[in-house]
Amino acid sequence: MEVLPIVFLLVVVVNLVSGNIVPRPRSLSTNLSQNDNDFNEILFRGPEVAGGALLGRSNLPIVARDDPEDRDPSTPWSRAVCKGERLLAAMQYDHDKLAKSGVVVPVESPWDGELRQEMRDWGYKDFTEADNDLLDFGCQFDNWGFTAAFQALGISSKSSGEGVMHLDGPAVIRKQDNSLPPPVTGADFKLGMNAPSGAIFSLDLKSPSEEAKTLWGVSRVASADELPAIRYVSDITWALWNRHVNKEHGNINNVRYIFAINIANPDTEMIMEKALTKYTPGKDNGEGL
């Protein structure tokens, strides 16, 4: 994956908001085994191959219905919906069968656990509670008006901060002119986490590939061999979640909510605004929801 994986998480949200999700059948494996042709030809190959034939998929367990004119594969909206459809279906498809499909190969990350030493080796520095970069998340959520929404969802706003920065880590040795050597990128990942509620809050995410442009003073996208091996937000979030859960003696599998806050990507902002206003306009109920 070349794109910062937070987009991967967001397209799930976009697809849930913009699409009509068919209820999960009792026997999903039977349902999918009967519809392999639909699954392979339409879902995984996308609208540019299937000719936009996305409306007749009521036999599939997940269906996103959109206006046909919105299915231009060159637009950010269409790409996001397509990714969301693929991801949602793949998450419910048998892993071994998916791997043998020859169309989509599940990505098995080599990174697991807290990754403390591994991230230090690659130049990361852990944020601590004393750092000004990690403020009191409860106060932030109160100020942002999330308290009522969290109460409605049964989520405590009193989360603790976890974060790392790819700058001046213990393993980084500056050059004689005090500049930073590659693959130091200036990336940082700040998250709030709440083990009892099973909530992860992405508060500030700056990817190595994007931040490297600023730190290195270049406009090109850095190649993979110039970047740290641990660079995807999914791997780093999982490592920080492991640390948080281990401190709180929580359940590592209890991930119930993933929130992305302070979204600044223009394409993502456009997609979310369209999904929320056109497909699920809702109403102001005074509860912050």
NUKETI-175979 format. One record per residue (C-alpha): y, z, x; residue number from 1. Coordinates in Angstrom, 3 decimals. Layout:
# residues N
        y        z        x   n
        Y        Z        X NUM
...
END
This chain:
# residues 289
        y        z        x   n
    0.000    0.000    0.000   1
    3.268   -1.076    1.523   2
    5.482    0.383   -1.203   3
    6.317    4.040   -1.220   4
    3.583    5.506   -3.388   5
    5.941    7.455   -5.587   6
    6.447    4.143   -7.349   7
    2.702    4.149   -7.894   8
    3.043    7.448   -9.731   9
    6.082    6.331  -11.672  10
    4.461    3.204  -13.066  11
    1.931    5.455  -14.742  12
    4.792    7.231  -16.487  13
    6.460    3.925  -17.346  14
    3.265    2.506  -18.747  15
    2.604    5.609  -20.816  16
    6.110    5.444  -22.237  17
    6.320    1.681  -22.720  18
    2.806    0.994  -23.952  19
    0.726    1.997  -26.906  20
   -2.274    3.845  -25.507  21
   -5.507    3.332  -27.394  22
   -7.434    6.599  -27.900  23
  -10.148    7.183  -25.307  24
  -13.516    6.085  -26.723  25
  -16.410    8.525  -26.787  26
  -18.492    6.404  -24.417  27
  -16.050    4.782  -22.011  28
  -18.718    3.483  -19.634  29
  -20.446    1.672  -22.497  30
  -17.166    0.280  -23.739  31
  -16.205   -1.115  -20.339  32
  -19.652   -2.451  -19.535  33
  -19.432   -4.551  -22.690  34
  -16.051   -5.965  -21.700  35
  -16.367   -6.726  -17.996  36
  -15.017  -10.252  -18.446  37
  -11.864   -9.008  -20.138  38
  -11.521   -6.242  -17.557  39
  -11.805   -8.551  -14.540  40
  -10.086  -11.666  -15.854  41
   -7.072  -10.095  -17.534  42
   -6.542   -6.541  -16.355  43
   -7.051   -6.956  -12.630  44
   -5.807  -10.508  -12.224  45
   -2.574   -9.796  -14.059  46
   -0.281  -11.761  -16.394  47
    0.495  -14.512  -13.851  48
   -3.191  -15.527  -13.905  49
   -4.031  -14.660  -17.465  50
   -1.072  -16.582  -18.801  51
    0.473  -13.498  -20.314  52
   -2.462  -13.067  -22.699  53
   -1.998   -9.347  -23.048  54
   -1.765   -8.875  -26.794  55
   -5.397   -9.429  -27.697  56
   -6.891   -6.551  -25.776  57
   -7.573   -4.069  -28.540  58
  -11.190   -3.954  -27.340  59
  -10.133   -2.454  -24.029  60
   -9.713    1.334  -23.727  61
   -6.086    1.014  -22.575  62
   -3.681   -1.510  -24.001  63
    0.006   -1.966  -23.204  64
    1.772   -4.121  -25.766  65
    5.067   -5.693  -24.736  66
    7.337   -8.471  -25.892  67
    5.853  -11.733  -24.521  68
    9.180  -12.753  -22.992  69
    9.071   -9.604  -20.864  70
    5.879  -10.658  -19.087  71
    7.482  -12.840  -16.405  72
    5.504  -11.827  -13.284  73
    8.598  -12.249  -11.107  74
   10.470   -9.384  -12.794  75
   10.291   -5.716  -11.745  76
    9.465   -4.745  -15.351  77
    6.416   -7.004  -15.556  78
    5.154   -5.923  -12.148  79
    5.509   -2.252  -13.097  80
    3.648   -2.705  -16.396  81
    0.906   -4.668  -14.671  82
    0.491   -1.992  -12.003  83
    0.480    0.725  -14.627  84
   -2.182   -1.036  -16.682  85
   -4.383   -1.540  -13.649  86
   -3.984    2.009  -12.456  87
   -4.618    3.623  -15.830  88
   -7.726    1.554  -16.449  89
   -9.029    1.974  -12.896  90
   -8.641    5.742  -13.198  91
  -11.074    5.660  -16.130  92
  -13.449    3.075  -14.707  93
  -16.611    4.058  -12.849  94
  -15.676    4.428   -9.164  95
  -18.774    2.773   -7.725  96
  -18.626   -0.108  -10.181  97
  -14.939   -0.583   -9.449  98
  -15.643   -0.782   -5.711  99
  -18.212   -3.522   -6.339 100
  -15.886   -5.541   -8.574 101
  -14.447   -7.464   -5.611 102
  -11.082   -7.454   -7.364 103
   -9.708   -3.979   -6.747 104
  -11.063   -1.783   -3.971 105
  -10.409    1.962   -4.405 106
   -8.397    3.396   -1.524 107
  -10.097    6.322    0.145 108
   -7.492    8.307    2.050 109
   -8.636    9.665    5.424 110
   -6.349   12.683    4.994 111
   -7.302   15.861    3.178 112
   -6.507   19.559    3.340 113
   -3.306   21.229    4.541 114
   -2.842   18.853    7.518 115
   -0.673   21.354    9.377 116
   -1.721   20.396   12.884 117
   -2.120   16.714   12.073 118
    1.419   16.461   10.723 119
    2.815   18.372   13.686 120
    1.057   15.947   16.006 121
    2.799   13.075   14.261 122
    6.245   14.650   14.659 123
    6.743   16.414   11.347 124
    8.592   19.699   11.002 125
    7.766   22.143    8.212 126
   10.605   23.360    6.049 127
   10.621   27.100    5.527 128
   12.009   29.245    2.739 129
   14.883   30.107    5.053 130
   15.967   26.470    5.332 131
   19.016   25.534    3.295 132
   17.265   22.302    2.366 133
   14.895   24.176    0.112 134
   17.011   25.920   -2.479 135
   15.935   28.142   -5.333 136
   14.156   25.712   -7.613 137
   14.441   27.968  -10.641 138
   18.223   27.865  -10.409 139
   18.203   24.100   -9.894 140
   16.084   23.484  -12.959 141
   18.308   25.778  -15.033 142
   21.400   23.900  -13.871 143
   19.800   20.533  -14.628 144
   18.991   21.563  -18.195 145
   15.214   21.524  -17.849 146
   14.573   25.100  -18.967 147
   14.046   24.310  -22.659 148
   11.766   21.380  -21.877 149
    9.666   23.493  -19.530 150
    9.381   26.227  -22.113 151
    8.155   23.713  -24.679 152
    5.504   22.498  -22.230 153
    4.531   26.007  -21.179 154
    5.694   25.448  -17.589 155
    7.428   28.126  -15.573 156
   10.590   26.948  -13.837 157
   10.069   29.480  -11.045 158
    8.497   27.117   -8.547 159
    8.367   27.504   -4.783 160
    9.498   24.919   -2.291 161
    7.295   22.950    0.059 162
    8.550   20.276    2.382 163
    8.391   18.473    5.705 164
   10.835   16.374    7.702 165
    9.963   13.704   10.221 166
   12.574   14.804   12.735 167
   12.579   17.286   15.621 168
    9.056   18.505   14.979 169
    7.294   20.641   17.603 170
    5.642   17.579   19.137 171
    8.846   15.525   19.400 172
   10.356   15.200   22.872 173
   13.817   13.667   22.864 174
   14.794   11.049   25.425 175
   17.231   11.809   28.249 176
   20.097   10.478   26.142 177
   19.023   12.885   23.345 178
   17.865   10.048   21.122 179
   14.615   10.261   19.195 180
   11.613    8.171   20.181 181
    9.557    6.124   17.732 182
    7.673    6.745   15.529 183
   10.182    9.464   14.504 184
   11.829    8.070   11.386 185
   14.033   10.750    9.794 186
   11.937   10.752    6.612 187
   11.725   13.885    4.524 188
    9.711   15.115    1.586 189
   10.959   18.028   -0.502 190
    8.847   19.204   -3.403 191
    8.701   22.097   -5.818 192
    5.255   23.366   -6.778 193
    3.870   25.744   -9.347 194
    0.151   26.477   -9.061 195
   -0.311   28.407  -12.346 196
    1.385   25.653  -14.350 197
   -0.249   22.858  -12.340 198
    3.135   21.232  -11.773 199
    4.446   19.210   -8.828 200
    8.139   18.325   -8.676 201
    9.276   15.553   -6.330 202
   12.840   16.611   -5.620 203
   13.826   14.467   -2.640 204
   11.626   11.787   -1.123 205
   12.759    9.558    1.733 206
   10.040    7.270    3.053 207
    9.450    6.693    6.790 208
    9.744    2.916    6.413 209
   13.163    3.131    4.728 210
   14.640    5.973    6.760 211
   13.560    4.300    9.999 212
   16.051    1.513    9.284 213
   18.916    3.998    9.353 214
   17.700    6.089   12.271 215
   16.762    3.098   14.393 216
   19.787    1.034   13.341 217
   17.741   -1.969   12.204 218
   17.507   -3.973    8.976 219
   13.879   -5.043    9.289 220
   10.978   -3.173    7.748 221
    9.011   -1.263   10.375 222
    5.455   -2.409   10.997 223
    2.557   -0.069   10.307 224
    1.892    0.562   13.998 225
    5.488    1.766   14.453 226
    5.190    4.410   11.736 227
    3.327    7.714   11.652 228
   -0.245    7.477   10.431 229
    0.546   10.131    7.816 230
    3.392    8.491    5.920 231
    2.466    7.987    2.268 232
    3.919   10.375   -0.265 233
    0.523   10.717   -1.926 234
   -1.058   12.079    1.280 235
    1.876   14.353    2.083 236
    2.126   15.664   -1.477 237
   -1.581   16.438   -1.479 238
   -1.269   18.307    1.835 239
    1.668   20.364    0.569 240
   -0.154   21.062   -2.694 241
   -3.127   22.330   -0.672 242
   -0.845   24.681    1.262 243
    0.843   25.964   -1.874 244
   -2.382   26.492   -3.810 245
   -4.038   28.272   -0.883 246
   -1.090   30.679   -0.624 247
   -1.136   31.330   -4.358 248
   -4.950   31.511   -4.571 249
   -4.820   28.852   -7.253 250
   -7.070   26.001   -8.366 251
   -6.714   22.911   -6.192 252
   -7.804   20.673   -9.078 253
   -5.256   22.044  -11.541 254
   -2.726   19.211  -11.254 255
   -1.401   18.791  -14.785 256
    2.143   17.496  -14.349 257
    3.884   15.325  -11.739 258
    7.660   15.071  -12.078 259
   10.005   12.814  -10.123 260
   13.589   14.077  -10.042 261
   16.762   12.508   -8.633 262
   15.421    8.956   -8.848 263
   17.769    6.605   -7.001 264
   15.768    3.361   -6.838 265
   17.682    0.791   -8.973 266
   14.556   -1.027  -10.184 267
   12.883    2.231  -11.193 268
   16.010    3.393  -13.010 269
   16.111    0.107  -14.935 270
   12.429    0.315  -15.867 271
   12.664    3.898  -17.093 272
   15.842    3.246  -19.069 273
   14.253    0.257  -20.784 274
   11.045    2.150  -21.543 275
   12.870    5.130  -22.991 276
   15.469    3.216  -25.034 277
   13.463    0.245  -26.286 278
    9.924    1.496  -26.705 279
   10.266    5.229  -27.269 280
   13.873    5.886  -28.289 281
   13.069    9.336  -29.685 282
   15.838   11.660  -30.742 283
   17.803   14.585  -29.426 284
   16.014   17.637  -30.765 285
   18.138   20.186  -28.949 286
   15.145   21.402  -26.955 287
   15.895   19.436  -23.808 288
   13.007   17.048  -24.543 289
END
